[in-house]
């Protein structure tokens, strides 16, 4: 399966990595590694994690209070959000609706 990350989700990932890097040198990279590991797990086993709302599923990152919010469309995993677990639940809901997923 291929993985497509929404532009807004990429921005969320970069912002979180900068935040963690400012907390402690190297922690931003550790966050990015956790995201990368999660994306690989979702790519390999997309139906494993629990459904949230509608077609979306949630993968919880190790060590960080973040989740990958994604859906499966044909042979593509579409990541709608890289969401902090304590902020604005459901803000990502409209991402990907009626959106053509491209590489």
C-alpha positions as CSV (number, residue, x, y, z in Angstrom):
1,X,0.0,0.0,0.0
2,X,1.1,3.5,-0.6
3,X,0.7,6.3,2.0
4,X,-0.5,9.8,1.2
5,X,-0.3,12.5,3.9
6,X,-2.6,15.4,3.8
7,X,-0.8,18.8,3.5
8,X,-2.4,20.0,6.7
9,X,-1.2,16.8,8.5
10,X,2.3,17.3,7.2
11,X,2.2,20.8,8.7
12,X,1.0,19.4,12.0
13,X,3.9,16.9,12.0
14,X,6.4,19.7,11.3
15,X,5.0,21.9,14.0
16,X,5.0,19.1,16.6
17,X,8.6,18.2,15.7
18,X,9.7,21.8,16.1
19,X,8.0,22.0,19.5
20,X,9.7,18.9,20.7
21,X,13.0,19.9,19.4
22,X,12.7,23.2,21.3
23,X,11.9,21.2,24.4
24,X,15.0,19.0,24.1
25,X,17.6,18.7,21.4
26,X,17.0,15.4,19.5
27,X,13.4,15.0,20.7
28,X,12.0,16.4,17.5
29,X,13.8,13.7,15.6
30,X,12.5,11.1,18.0
31,X,9.0,12.3,17.3
32,X,9.5,12.1,13.5
33,X,10.9,8.6,14.0
34,X,7.7,7.6,15.9
35,X,5.6,9.0,13.1
36,X,7.6,7.2,10.5
37,X,7.3,3.9,12.5
38,X,3.5,4.5,12.8
39,X,3.1,5.2,9.1
40,X,5.0,2.0,8.3
41,X,2.8,0.0,10.6
42,X,-0.4,1.5,9.1
43,X,0.9,0.8,5.6
44,X,1.6,-2.8,6.4
45,X,-1.5,-3.5,8.5
46,X,-4.1,-0.9,7.7
47,X,-7.1,-2.6,9.1
48,X,-5.6,-3.4,12.5
49,X,-6.4,-0.2,14.3
50,X,-9.8,0.8,15.7
51,X,-12.3,2.8,13.7
52,X,-13.1,6.3,15.0
53,X,-15.8,8.0,13.0
54,X,-17.1,6.8,9.6
55,X,-14.3,5.4,7.6
56,X,-11.4,6.9,9.7
57,X,-9.1,4.9,11.9
58,X,-6.6,5.9,14.6
59,X,-3.1,4.7,15.3
60,X,-1.6,5.9,18.6
61,X,2.1,6.9,18.5
62,X,4.5,5.4,21.0
63,X,5.8,7.9,23.6
64,X,4.0,10.9,22.3
65,X,0.4,12.1,22.8
66,X,-0.4,12.0,19.1
67,X,-2.3,9.8,16.7
68,X,-2.3,9.2,13.0
69,X,-5.9,9.6,11.7
70,X,-6.3,7.8,8.5
71,X,-8.6,6.0,6.1
72,X,-8.0,3.3,3.5
73,X,-9.0,3.9,-0.1
74,X,-8.3,1.2,-2.6
75,X,-4.5,0.6,-2.3
76,X,-3.8,3.9,-0.5
77,X,-3.7,4.9,3.1
78,X,-4.7,8.5,3.4
79,X,-3.5,10.3,6.5
80,X,-5.9,13.1,7.3
81,X,-4.3,14.3,10.5
82,X,-1.4,13.8,12.9
83,X,-3.4,14.9,15.9
84,X,-2.5,15.8,19.4
85,X,-4.8,13.7,21.6
86,X,-5.7,16.6,24.0
87,X,-6.6,19.2,21.5
88,X,-9.8,19.9,19.4
89,X,-11.0,16.4,18.7
90,X,-12.6,16.0,15.3
91,X,-11.1,19.2,13.7
92,X,-9.8,17.0,10.9
93,X,-13.1,15.4,10.0
94,X,-13.6,17.3,6.7
95,X,-10.2,16.5,5.4
96,X,-10.3,14.0,2.5
97,X,-14.1,14.3,2.0
98,X,-14.8,14.2,-1.7
99,X,-11.0,14.7,-2.3
100,X,-9.3,12.8,-5.1
101,X,-6.2,11.2,-3.6
102,X,-3.1,11.6,-5.7
103,X,0.6,10.7,-5.2
